[in-house]
Amino acid sequence: MSTQTDTPGSVTTVYKVSGMSCGHCEGAVSGEISEIPGVGSVKAIASTGEVTVVSEAPLDDEAVRAAVDEAGFELVGKA
């Protein structure tokens, strides 16, 4: 499952993002997603195309898609 509750008030979701190839890409995606209200942490891994987001509550997929688009990449969906 791609969304799980870690602790009360904390949700971890893993997304697949296409087009990331380096640390700069990871930083761009992480930076945009981290601006979404409620996001606590973001870890992007270019080699796998996965972005792990820890948030206070489940995020709106369209908000995540818009953030990834703003960074110049494509959100494939939840991993």
Secondary structure, 3 states (H helix, E strand, C coil): CCEEECCCCCEEEEEEEECCCCHHHHHHHHHHHCCCCCEEEEEEECCCCEEEEEECCCCCHHHHHHHHHHHCCEEEEEC
